[in-house]
Amino acid sequence: MTRAETRTWYRIALSRPGGAPRLVAAAGEHMGQAIAAAEHEVAGSFAIGVEKAADNEIPLGESVGKGHVVLLGDAPEMPVFQWPRGVVPALTGGIPGAAPGWMIRPDDNLLVMEAQTDAEHLIDLFLGIIERLPTADNLEVRVLDHFEDSEATDVWLTARVNAKKVLRFLDDYDVELINNGHVELSVYVRSHKATLRLTEHKSVVWLAEGRALEAEVATWFRELHVPHVAQLVTVRDMPHFHYRAAKSRDRKKLGEELYRQRLRKVDVVKAAHA
């Protein structure tokens, strides 16, 4: 199979400065490549909706590598939010409006404080909370079953570490891990029986058995420019896609890199559909 034959075409709605959202068709070996190509074609743009392209929207010459991005005209009307890298709403199915914010989610057993921000501020938010934690003991990396339609989630764990080592590792691997919608990250704070999680939907969640740090976490969200809201819309609330960055490792190579960085694969969780 040739390189060109492995590409898939997508319809991508792009928000752009000073104009109505633009709809393009773009190709890539995976969705992240197509989104990157589309955003490169329209200067200053970012993707706000994606779906597979219809056969009649795939240009002639695709099989010999021509026409990586084709302009299709104005996009359908939809809310504009710069979704964090790794997730994007589907063009069909309805897209409710979203905005940065945090709230406490109802839960009978845990304190669940969930925050969402945009692509520009996600890394600052997640790493900023880690910097403020009183302790950090381990980093867990879950490579999820929908990464290349695997039959299982691979669970990787660092040795006992501290917050500085977690921050250094995530700073080095932000494209591979933070910007990968097929990965979920958890930082364990064992002294407070709590976990700070970057979900597969790119929201930041504080999960704790007690409420000892509730006020502090609320303050940290405010310091990191995430307002308290009564309702929070995330990409989980609508039809959506997960993708990895254009220049990132595939599942096999990511696993090999985690092994080289001395993480241990501690569990393999079979997918419900497997």
C-alpha positions in Angstrom: 0.0 0.0 0.0 1.4 3.4 -0.9 1.7 6.4 1.4 -1.1 8.2 -0.5 -3.5 5.3 -0.2 -3.3 5.4 3.6 -4.7 8.9 3.8 -8.2 9.7 4.9 -10.1 12.9 3.8 -12.0 15.0 6.4 -14.4 18.0 6.2 -13.0 20.5 8.7 -14.7 23.7 9.9 -12.1 26.4 10.7 -12.6 29.5 12.7 -10.5 32.3 11.2 -9.7 35.8 12.2 -11.8 38.5 10.6 -14.1 36.3 8.7 -16.9 33.6 8.9 -15.8 30.1 9.6 -14.4 28.3 6.5 -15.1 24.7 5.5 -12.2 22.7 3.9 -11.5 19.2 2.9 -8.1 18.0 4.1 -6.2 14.7 4.1 -3.9 12.9 6.5 -2.7 9.5 7.6 -4.6 10.3 10.8 -7.0 13.0 11.8 -4.4 15.1 13.5 -2.4 15.4 10.3 -5.5 16.5 8.4 -6.4 19.2 11.0 -2.8 20.5 11.0 -2.8 20.7 7.2 -6.1 22.6 7.2 -5.0 25.0 9.8 -1.7 25.6 7.9 -3.7 26.4 4.8 -5.9 29.1 6.4 -3.6 31.4 8.4 -4.5 32.0 12.0 -7.3 29.4 12.0 -8.3 26.6 14.3 -10.6 23.6 13.9 -14.1 23.8 15.5 -15.7 20.8 13.9 -14.7 17.7 11.8 -16.3 14.8 10.0 -15.3 12.3 7.4 -15.5 13.7 3.8 -18.0 12.4 1.4 -16.6 10.6 -1.7 -17.7 13.5 -4.0 -15.6 16.0 -1.9 -12.3 14.0 -2.4 -10.5 15.7 -5.2 -9.3 13.9 -8.3 -5.6 13.0 -8.1 -5.8 12.1 -4.4 -4.2 8.7 -5.1 -1.1 10.3 -6.5 -0.7 12.8 -3.6 -2.4 15.9 -5.1 -4.7 18.3 -3.3 -4.1 17.9 0.4 -6.5 20.8 1.3 -9.5 21.9 -0.8 -11.6 25.0 0.1 -15.3 24.1 0.2 -16.8 27.5 1.1 -18.3 28.9 4.3 -18.8 26.5 7.2 -22.3 25.9 8.7 -23.2 28.2 11.6 -21.8 26.9 14.9 -20.4 28.1 18.2 -16.7 29.0 18.1 -14.5 27.6 20.9 -10.8 26.7 20.6 -10.9 23.2 21.8 -7.8 21.8 23.4 -5.6 19.7 21.1 -6.7 16.1 21.0 -10.5 16.6 20.9 -12.9 18.2 18.4 -16.7 18.1 18.0 -18.3 16.3 15.1 -19.8 18.6 12.5 -23.1 16.7 12.7 -25.2 16.1 15.7 -25.4 19.6 17.2 -22.6 21.5 18.9 -23.7 23.4 22.1 -21.7 26.5 23.1 -18.7 26.0 25.4 -16.5 28.3 27.4 -13.8 28.1 30.1 -15.0 27.4 33.6 -15.1 25.0 36.5 -17.7 23.5 38.7 -18.3 20.8 41.3 -19.8 17.7 39.8 -22.4 15.7 42.0 -20.9 12.5 43.4 -21.9 10.5 46.4 -18.4 9.3 47.3 -15.9 11.8 46.0 -15.2 15.5 45.7 -15.2 16.1 41.9 -14.0 19.5 40.7 -13.9 19.7 36.9 -12.3 22.6 34.9 -12.2 23.3 31.2 -10.1 25.8 29.3 -9.2 26.5 25.7 -6.3 25.2 23.7 -4.1 28.2 24.5 -4.3 27.7 28.2 -4.7 24.0 28.8 -1.0 23.2 29.5 -0.7 26.2 31.8 -3.8 25.1 33.7 -2.8 21.4 34.2 0.9 22.1 34.9 0.0 25.1 37.0 -2.2 22.9 39.3 0.7 20.4 39.6 3.1 23.2 40.6 0.7 24.1 43.4 0.1 20.6 44.8 1.5 20.0 48.3 2.9 16.7 47.1 2.8 14.5 44.0 3.7 10.8 44.2 3.2 9.1 40.9 2.2 9.9 37.3 -0.1 7.4 35.6 -0.4 7.4 31.7 -3.4 5.5 30.3 -3.1 4.8 26.5 -6.8 4.3 25.8 -8.4 1.5 23.8 -9.7 3.9 21.1 -6.1 4.8 20.1 -5.9 3.0 16.8 -8.9 1.0 17.8 -7.0 -1.3 20.1 -8.8 -4.0 22.2 -7.4 -2.7 25.5 -6.2 0.3 27.6 -2.5 0.1 28.6 -1.9 1.6 32.0 1.7 2.9 32.6 3.0 4.2 36.0 6.1 6.0 37.0 8.1 5.1 40.1 7.6 7.2 43.2 8.5 10.7 42.1 7.8 14.3 43.1 6.1 17.2 41.5 9.2 18.6 39.9 9.9 15.3 38.1 6.3 15.1 36.9 6.4 18.6 35.6 9.7 18.0 33.8 8.4 14.8 32.2 5.2 16.4 31.0 7.0 19.5 29.7 9.2 17.2 27.6 6.2 15.1 26.4 3.4 17.7 26.1 2.8 17.0 22.4 2.8 13.2 22.9 0.7 13.1 26.1 -1.2 16.4 26.9 -2.1 17.0 23.2 -3.2 13.4 22.6 -6.9 12.7 22.9 -6.2 9.0 23.2 -4.3 9.5 26.5 -5.5 10.2 30.0 -3.0 11.4 32.7 -3.4 11.2 36.5 -1.1 12.6 39.2 -1.6 10.8 42.6 -1.5 12.8 45.8 -1.6 10.0 48.3 -1.4 12.0 51.5 -4.8 13.5 50.6 -6.2 10.4 48.9 -6.6 12.5 45.8 -5.9 12.5 42.1 -5.4 15.3 39.6 -6.5 14.1 36.2 -6.3 15.3 32.6 -9.1 13.4 31.0 -9.4 12.1 27.5 -11.7 15.0 26.9 -9.1 17.4 28.0 -10.8 18.7 31.1 -8.8 19.0 34.4 -10.4 17.1 37.3 -9.6 17.1 41.0 -10.9 13.8 42.6 -10.6 13.5 46.4 -12.1 11.3 49.2 -12.2 14.3 51.5 -12.7 18.1 51.1 -9.4 19.2 52.8 -8.1 20.9 49.7 -11.4 22.1 48.2 -10.8 25.8 49.0 -7.2 25.6 47.7 -8.2 24.0 44.4 -10.9 26.6 43.9 -8.3 29.3 44.5 -5.9 27.7 42.1 -8.5 27.6 39.3 -9.2 31.3 39.8 -5.4 32.1 39.8 -5.2 30.2 36.5 -8.0 32.3 35.0 -10.8 29.6 35.0 -14.0 31.1 36.4 -16.5 29.3 38.6 -19.7 28.5 36.6 -23.1 27.0 37.3 -23.0 24.8 34.2 -20.1 23.4 32.2 -20.2 22.1 28.6 -17.4 19.9 27.6 -16.7 18.0 24.4 -18.0 14.9 26.2 -21.5 16.4 26.0 -21.7 16.2 22.2 -20.7 13.9 19.3 -16.9 14.3 19.0 -13.6 12.8 17.8 -10.3 12.1 19.6 -7.0 12.6 17.7 -3.3 12.9 18.2 -0.9 15.6 17.1 0.3 15.6 13.5 4.0 14.9 14.4 3.5 12.5 17.3 4.2 8.8 17.8 1.7 6.0 16.9 0.5 3.7 19.7 3.4 1.2 19.4 6.1 3.8 19.3 4.5 5.7 22.2 4.6 2.5 24.3 8.2 2.0 23.5 9.0 5.5 24.5 7.2 5.2 27.8 9.2 2.0 28.5 12.5 3.8 27.6 11.5 6.5 30.1 11.2 3.8 32.8 7.5 3.8 33.2 6.1 0.3 34.0 3.0 -1.2 32.3 1.0 -2.1 35.4 -2.3 -3.2 33.8 -4.0 -3.9 30.6 -7.8 -3.2 30.7 -9.8 -5.0 28.0 -12.2 -2.7 26.2 -15.9 -3.3 26.7 -16.4 -3.9 23.0 -13.5 -6.4 22.8 
